[in-house]
Amino acid sequence: MSKPRRDRLYPKPRHTRHAWYLEDNEPGRQPRQVLIIAWRRHSYRWAARIVYCVEIEGSEPAVVDCWVPAETLRPVPADPNRAYRLR
């Protein structure tokens, strides 16, 4: 007997942790895929602690960990059930 559908699905995350980060407003610049680690507020402005990977030519990839203004981020909603096509 198969499991009911609700038992086969992953719960949806409550908060989006994946985002696009645009370092500067240069035209043609591609946003980076980042993972949001934490949030903090200073006065009325929010900032996010993010991590992302940078590929360095001729070397191992490096991980960057920094605080950025919230205005430079765009959320990427994640649904693990759609990603894995669970039935």
C-alpha positions as CSV (number, residue, x, y, z in Angstrom):
1,M,0.0,0.0,0.0
2,S,1.4,3.4,-0.9
3,K,1.8,6.3,1.5
4,P,-0.8,9.2,1.4
5,R,0.3,12.2,-0.6
6,R,0.7,14.4,2.5
7,D,3.2,11.9,3.9
8,R,5.3,12.0,0.7
9,L,5.6,15.8,0.4
10,Y,8.3,18.0,2.1
11,P,7.0,20.9,4.1
12,K,7.3,24.2,2.3
13,P,9.9,26.5,4.0
14,R,8.3,29.4,6.0
15,H,11.0,31.9,5.0
16,T,12.9,32.2,1.8
17,R,16.6,31.7,2.3
18,H,17.7,31.9,-1.4
19,A,18.0,35.2,-3.1
20,W,19.6,37.0,-6.1
21,Y,22.2,39.7,-5.1
22,L,23.1,42.5,-7.4
23,E,26.4,44.0,-6.2
24,D,26.2,47.2,-8.1
25,N,23.9,48.9,-10.6
26,E,26.1,48.4,-13.7
27,P,24.1,47.6,-16.8
28,G,24.6,44.1,-18.0
29,R,25.9,42.8,-14.7
30,Q,24.5,39.4,-13.7
31,P,23.1,38.9,-10.2
32,R,24.7,36.3,-7.9
33,Q,22.8,33.4,-6.3
34,V,23.2,33.7,-2.6
35,L,22.1,32.1,0.6
36,I,20.8,34.4,3.4
37,I,22.2,33.4,6.8
38,A,20.9,36.1,9.1
39,W,19.1,39.5,9.2
40,R,19.8,42.6,11.3
41,R,18.4,46.1,11.5
42,H,20.2,49.3,12.2
43,S,17.8,52.2,12.7
44,Y,15.2,51.8,9.9
45,R,17.5,49.9,7.4
46,W,17.7,46.1,7.1
47,A,20.8,44.2,6.2
48,A,21.3,40.5,5.4
49,R,24.3,38.3,6.0
50,I,24.8,36.3,2.8
51,V,27.2,33.7,1.5
52,Y,28.1,32.8,-2.1
53,C,30.8,31.1,-4.0
54,V,33.3,32.9,-6.3
55,E,35.1,30.9,-8.9
56,I,38.7,32.1,-9.2
57,E,40.5,31.2,-12.4
58,G,43.4,28.8,-11.8
59,S,42.4,28.3,-8.2
60,E,39.9,26.6,-5.9
61,P,36.5,28.3,-5.5
62,A,36.2,30.7,-2.6
63,V,33.2,31.3,-0.3
64,V,32.3,34.9,0.4
65,D,30.5,35.8,3.7
66,C,29.3,39.5,4.0
67,W,26.6,41.8,5.1
68,V,24.6,43.6,2.4
69,P,21.7,46.1,2.3
70,A,18.3,44.4,1.9
71,E,17.6,46.6,-1.1
72,T,20.2,44.7,-3.1
73,L,18.4,41.3,-2.7
74,R,15.5,39.7,-4.5
75,P,13.9,36.6,-2.9
76,V,13.8,33.3,-4.8
77,P,10.9,31.2,-3.5
78,A,11.8,27.5,-3.0
79,D,9.4,24.6,-3.1
80,P,11.3,21.2,-2.7
81,N,8.3,19.3,-3.9
82,R,8.4,21.0,-7.4
83,A,12.2,20.6,-7.6
84,Y,12.1,16.9,-7.1
85,R,8.8,16.2,-8.8
86,L,7.5,14.1,-6.0
87,R,4.2,12.3,-6.8
